[in-house]
Amino acid sequence: MNEEKLSTAPYKGVRDFYPEDLAILSYIIKTWSKTAESFGFARYDASVLEPAELYKNKGAVNAEIVNEQTYTFIDRGERAVTLRPEMTPTAARLVAARARDLCFPLRWYAIPNLFRYERPQRGRLREHWQLNCDLFGVTDRLADIEILLLAHQILIDFGATSEMFTILVNDRAEMTAAYQALGITDANTINDITRLTDRKRKITDATYRQELTTILKGNNVLAEQVLNLLETPNVTHPLLNDLKELGVTNVKIDRTIARGFDYYTGMIFEVVDNHPENNRSLMGGGRYNSLTAMFSSEAVAAVGFGMGDVTMRDFLISHQLLPKNVTITAPTLMIIPAEPVNSLPSEKLALLFRARGIKTGVDFGTKKLGKKIADAATSGVKYAIVVGESELAAGQFVLKNLDLNLTETGSIESLITFLIEQT
């Protein structure tokens, strides 16, 4: 019977994480968590499934994501369900649900699994892990500054220097006021300009100018004024001075930063990789003071950002910052039976080490003894014990340090004590 075999390829746009890949993801997540918690942020999470109406609400996310990029389906209870495309609406829902019980200011972070149906490309897949950090309950500019400090520190904690990246800052409220000063007072027109500007780096200048003129109903003079506004640098913004005083100097005001989500109400920012082979946005976010109003009449001010593991890994690789000692999860000790008959006694010995908190594996494969020891060393195992008839009879075993090629001889209890002291 010649049945057609299934493909081993994963679903398009998602990844399989073999141990060596998961080790890198784990390193990224661990560093994210360490930095966020150093700023006093507490970790939270929620289900990957959300009611579809959460994203259809005006202002939650932009129409492109809702109409073209969400994974939405009808469940067995005839409910519309969406695999979350981003975390901010979920965070707003959680805060709104217990707004009267929570202690503000609230510093939360999450590392959710997110899903969007978009064209897979460098730095962008259909599924990724993302760090989300949000500060709720503060309207003062210092909250914006702290979020920017955290974003800066995250990359520094991965070994980056300030020369490797630039923080680009803008302000939605300031831009709205500037557009209104030019005579553009219609809110929908301003939103259309903002969404177009969010795509500015992805399209040609001619295309941007043409689409801008269309939005402004053919008013070429007004279009030119908007372009001048976007291209005029601002080097005197108070935010720059505050950050400089706190040691962050790789930040500048960029009026072309727009951020595509409709819920932003104030400061917005993106962090851009300066490496010529990876010159792209690494993370972004901003202030959103009205999102919780979807759930309650009492809106909670908030500011935050998100960054994905795919762009984070590309940044580390581009700047050669990925540590060489990021390895797959390996046991501390490998017990190797000298002969097949020694396999069960070896497993019994392993139980004694595990009971004392020592990660222990047993290699009862069919390879030669020397190859088993070599494989253990290659896999990142630090110690090995070979178990044969003579060792079992005498109750004395040789513990070999695979890194230093040193040995320690003794009873199981003494070797357990030794390993506890070493690790």
Sequence and secondary structure as in RCSB ss.txt:
>XXXX:A:sequence
MNEEKLSTAPYKGVRDFYPEDLAILSYIIKTWSKTAESFGFARYDASVLEPAELYKNKGAVNAEIVNEQTYTFID
RGERAVTLRPEMTPTAARLVAARARDLCFPLRWYAIPNLFRYERPQRGRLREHWQLNCDLFGVTDRLADIEILLL
AHQILIDFGATSEMFTILVNDRAEMTAAYQALGITDANTINDITRLTDRKRKITDATYRQELTTILKGNNVLAEQ
VLNLLETPNVTHPLLNDLKELGVTNVKIDRTIARGFDYYTGMIFEVVDNHPENNRSLMGGGRYNSLTAMFSSEAV
AAVGFGMGDVTMRDFLISHQLLPKNVTITAPTLMIIPAEPVNSLPSEKLALLFRARGIKTGVDFGTKKLGKKIAD
AATSGVKYAIVVGESELAAGQFVLKNLDLNLTETGSIESLITFLIEQT
>XXXX:A:secstr
          STT     HHHHHHHHHHHHHHHHHHHHTT EE    SEEETHHHHSTTTS HHIIIII EEEE 
TTS EEEE S SHHHHHHHHHHTTTTS SSEEEEE  EEE     BTTB SEEEEEEEEEES  SHHHHHHHHHH
HHHHHHHTT  GGGEEEEEEEHHHHHHHHHHTT   HHHHHHHHHHHHTGGGS HHHHHHHHHHHTTT HHHHHH
HHHHHHS     HHHHHHHHTT  SEEE TT   S TT  SEEEEEEE  TTS SEEEEEEE SSGGGGT SS  
 EEEEEEEHHHHHHHHHHTT S TT      SEEEEESSGGGHHHHHHHHHHHHHTT  EEE  SSS HHHHHHH
HHHTT  EEEEE HHHHHHT EEEEETTTTEEEEE HHHHHHHHHHH 
